[in-house]
């Protein structure tokens, strides 16, 4: 409702000051009886709002006593501002701002709130006009001088309400987003209590149960959308964006295909995807798995699904042991002149990537098949491992992985 409906006229209107002063006196004399009629005015405004504003209708039906107290408090400030503008103005504005903030917190639409204030202003103005025309009809013409001021002050309090509403709405949005961030961080850190999982699920818009994966995205310009059929919540990390992905009808291989397609279009994009875990309670474990997948990912970009790289994950999960294995198995190759050592390591890597086919490895390396076989025999001689013995082959493959994952410095 509007408050402090009357103020002294600006100095630019000094010619109208006498008429304005008389009008103000009439207005204040008419306002005094309204204090005793506040309950009836409150009932009238509640009825009007119930009939014309669906949002207020729902609020009144839910808690009529709360709405009644709010309306009567606002009307009291409005009428009080007519009787003593100097002392009532700030209190009236504070009341309007408080109503704006409280109604924002309760989700009442701003347009309904502003409609209530305008209806309240019109109701008080009509009550004043009725009072003057009934008891002082000769003074009714003086009210014309104050009609514009009344409209101005109704607009002023509507602006006050809107400002407080938007400020409260912004604060509420920030609090909700901050709560979501904290809940997502706790899930990823594995510190969420089991009893808090339902609240976290509701706040993040994720199912408490079901299959989840964590996706780590580094080197790109934002994580972007998750594939269709999934739901994702993203949280910033120190080195990568962290995505909590509810898989729904998708599986981790479909998730990996989605990110491989994106990585192909974005140079330098690196993506690590965990194995699937059950429920939000498993997200913390999934983050650790995704971190291992990201460490395996090539530095120039690509997508690694942990399920496809479990042997490499074992090495990446124990970097000290991996380094020891690489030194012990590949040390003789690395002791060669750099060009010779790199040539043998590249040949061994290509042969393993081609599933042990010397012909395909030769095509990849742009050399003859016999050249590949000669280099492989030299690798066997230097390392003391045979490429035909399964245990030696596993050891060589793991050592190569450890060598590739070792930080370069």
N, C-alpha and C positions, 0 to 999 in steps of 0.2 A: 504494500500500500504506500502511497506517497506520504512523505513527511514534510515538515516545514514548507507548507504550501504557499506561504506569503513571505516576501522580503521587501525591503525598501526599494523604490523605483530608482533606476540609474539617474545620474545627475543630468544626463542629456534630455531627461523628460521633466525638468523642473516646472514647466508650464502646467503640467497635469498634477503637480504635487498636492494642491489642496483637495481636488476631487479624489485623488488616490488615498490621502490620509483619511478622508471621510469613509471611503469604501472599506479600508482596512479596519476601521473602528466598527463598522457594521458587521464585517465578517467575523471579527473576534467576539462580538456580542452574540452572534448567531451560533458560534462554535461551542460556547459554554454549555448549553443544554445537551449537546451531542455526547458529552462524557457520560451522562446518565443513560443514554440510549445505545451504548456500545454493544451490549448483549444482543439487542434486536438487530443492529447493523451487521453484527457478526453472523447471525442466523441468515440474514438476507444474502450476504456475500457468499456464504457456504452454499446456499440453495442455488444461486446463480452459477457458481463454479461447478457444482454437481450436475447441473443441467447442460452446461455448454462446453466443459473441458473434460474429456475422457480420462486424462491422466490424473486430474484432481478428483474425479469421481472415484477412481480406484483407491487413491490415498485416503479420501474421506471414508469410504466404506471399510477400509482396513483399520483406520485409527481416527475416528471422528474427533476424539478429545484432543489429540495432538494438533490437528489442523485448526480446531476451534481456538486453542490457546495461541497458536501462531498468528492467526488472523486478528484476534482481539488485541494482542500485544502491538501489532503493526498499526491497527486503527487507532489505538490509544496514542501512539507516537505521532500519528498524522494529525489528529485533533489537537494534541498538545502543542504541536508546532504552530497551529493557528493562534493559540492563546499566548504563547511565549516563544516567539521564533528564535530569539538570541540564545536562550538557554537550551532549546530543544533540538536545534539543527543537527549537531554532531551525534547526539544520542539516537535521533531518528535515522540518520545515515548508517550508524553502526548496526541498528536493528535490521535495516534493509540488507546490508552486506551479510549479516549473520544468516538471514533467511536464505539469501542466494547460495551461500556456502553449504548450508545444511541440506537444501533441496538438491544441490548438485551431488552431494554424497549419497543421497537416497535415490538418485536416478530419475528425478522428475524432469521432464523436458523443459528446456529454457523457455520455449515459446509459451508453454502453459503457465509458467511462473510470471512471465511478463504480462500475459493476459490477466492474471489475477491482480497484479498491481494496477493495471489500467482500469479494471472493473472497480477496484477499491477506490481509486481516485474519483471515478465517475460517481460512485455511490455517495461519497462524502460531499462532493460538490452538489449533487442533487439534494441531499439532506440539508445543506446550508441554504440553498435556494428556497426550498420548501419552508424552512424556518423563517427566513426573512419575509417571503411573500405572505406567510400566514400571520405573522405577528408585527411586522414592520413594512407593510406594502409600499409605503411612500419612499422607502430607502432601496427598493429592489433594483432601481435603475443604476445604482452605484456599483452593483456587482459586475457590470459589464467591464469596468476598468480593471478587474482582477482576473478575468477569465484566461487571458494569455499567460499571466503569471502562474496560474494553477496548472495549465497544461505544461508549462516549462518545468515546473517542479515535479510533476508526474514523470516527465521524460528524464529529469535528472536522477530520480530514484530508480527508474528502470535501468538507466546506464550504470548506476551504482550496483544494482543487483546483478546485471550481466557481467560486470567486471569481477565481482566476487565469485560468481558462478564459474566463469572461465578459469579464474585463478585456482579455485578449489578443484575443478575438473583436471587441470594440468597437474596439480599436486597428487590427485588420486591416480592419474595415469602413471606418473613417475613412480609412485609407491607400488602399483601393480607390476610395472615392468621390473622394478628393482627386486621385488619379491620373486618374480619369475626367474630373474638372473641368479639370485641366490639359490633358489631351488634347483635350477639346472646345474649350477656349479656343485652343489652338494651331491646330486645324483652322479655326476661325472667323477667326483672325488671319492665316491663310495661311502660318504658320511651320513647319508639320509637314514634316519631310523625307520624300521619297518612300520611303526605306527604312523609315520608321517607320509608314507607312500600314497595313500588315497588323496591327501591334500595336494601333494606335488602333482599327481596325475590330473586333478581337477584344474589346478592353476595353469598347467602347461598345455592342457587340452590333449593329453595323451592317455591311452589305456593303461591301467595298472598292470594288467596281464597281457600276454602275447609275446611275440618274438621281436627282439630289438637288435640293432647293430649300431656301432659308433663309426662315424666317418670323420677323418681328419683331412682338411684341405689346406694346403700351403702353396704359396707362390702365385695365387690367383687374385682376381679382383672381386672378392666376395664369394660366398659359397654357392649362391644361386639356388634354384628350386630342386627339391628332391623328385624322384620319378613318380609317375602317376600310381595311385594305390597305396602310397606311403604317407606318413605324417612325420615331419621333422621339426625339431627345435634346435636352433643354432646358438652357440655360446662362444665368445672369443677366448682364445688361449694364447699363451705367450708366443708360440711359433706357428700356430695353425688354428683355423676355425674348427670348432668341434660340433658335430651334428649328432644329436640323439634321434635315431630313425626308427619309428615303429613300422615294421616291415609289412604288416597286413598280409595281403595276398602275394606280395613280392617275396623273393628270396635274396640271399646275399649275392648270388651270381647275377641276378637281374640288376641289383644295385651297382655291382661292379661294371656291368655293361654300360649303364647310364653314365657313370663317371669316366669310363674309358673314352666314350664318345665326346665328352666335354674336354678331356685332357688332350685329345687329338686336335681340338680346335683352339686350344689355349696353350701357347708355348710356355714351358716352365711350370705348368700346373702339376703339383704332386699330391696324390691322394692315397691314403691308407685306410683300408676297410677291415673291420674286425670280423671274427666269426659271429654267428647269431647266438644270442643269449636269451634266456627266458625272463621276461618281466622287467619292470623298471629296476628291481633290486639288483639285476645283473649288469646295469649300465657301467658301473665303476670298473668291473672286470673287463668289459668290452672296450673301455677307453685304453686300458693297458695293452690289449691285443691290437687295437688300431695304431697305437704308438709304435709297436714293433713293426707293423706293416709299413708305416710311413718311413721308418729307418731303413727298410729294405728298398724302398722306392728309389729309382735312379735319380741322381741329383739334377739331371736336365729335364725331368718331368716323366709322368706316367702314373698308372694306377696299379696298386698292389692289393689284392684280396688275400688276406692272411691264409685262408684255407688252401690257396694254390701254392703257397710258399712256406710250408711248415718246416722243411729242413733248414731253409735260410733263416726262418724265425728262431729256430733253436740256436743258431750261431749268433744272431743279432741279440738274443736274450741273454747271452753270456759273452760279452765282448772280450773279456780278458782271456777266457778259454779259446775263443775264436782266434784271437791274435796269436796265442801260443801254438795252435794248430797250424795256422798259416806259416809261421816262422819255421816250424819243424818240418812240414811237408814241402813247402815251396822255397825254403831258404836257399837250396842249391841253384834254383833257377834265378832267383833274385840276386844271387852273387855274381852272375854273369855280367858282362858289359850291358848297360841299360837297353840298348837296341836289341841285343840277342835275347835277353831275358823277357822283354816285352813281346817279342815275336813268338817265343815258345808258349808264353801264358795266353796270348790271343789265340794261338792255334788250338791249345787244349780247351779253352773256353768255347770256341766255335764248334769243335768236335762234339763236346757234351751238349751244346745247344741244338745240334743237328742229330741228336739221338744216336751218336756213335757212327754216323755215316761220313766216311772220309770223302766221298764224292761230293756230297752237299757242302761239307766244310770247305772243300777246295773251291767250289763255286762262290761261296761267301768271301773267301780270302783272295780270290783272283789268282790262284796258283794251280799246279797240277796235283792230282790225287796222290801220286807218289811222294810229292814234296810234303804233303800233310802227314803221310805215314812215316816218313823219315824224321820229321820233327817230333811226332808222338813217341817214336822209339827213343829219341834223345831224352825226352821228358822222363820216360821210364828209367833210363840209365841214371840220370841225375838224381831223381827222387827216390829211387829204389822201390818204386811201386809199379805193379803190373796193371795195365788197363783191362786185362782179361780176368783179373781176380776181383770178385764183387766187393770184398771188404776194402781192398786198396782203392777201387773206383769210388766208393762212397767217401773215403777219406780225402781223396783228391778233390772231389766235387765240393765237399764242405770247406776244405782249405781255400779253394778258389772263391767261394762265397764270402768267407771271412776276409780274404784279401780285398775283395771288391768293396766290402762294407767298412773297411778300416778307414778312419778319417785321414784325409790327405793333409799334410802340413809341411 
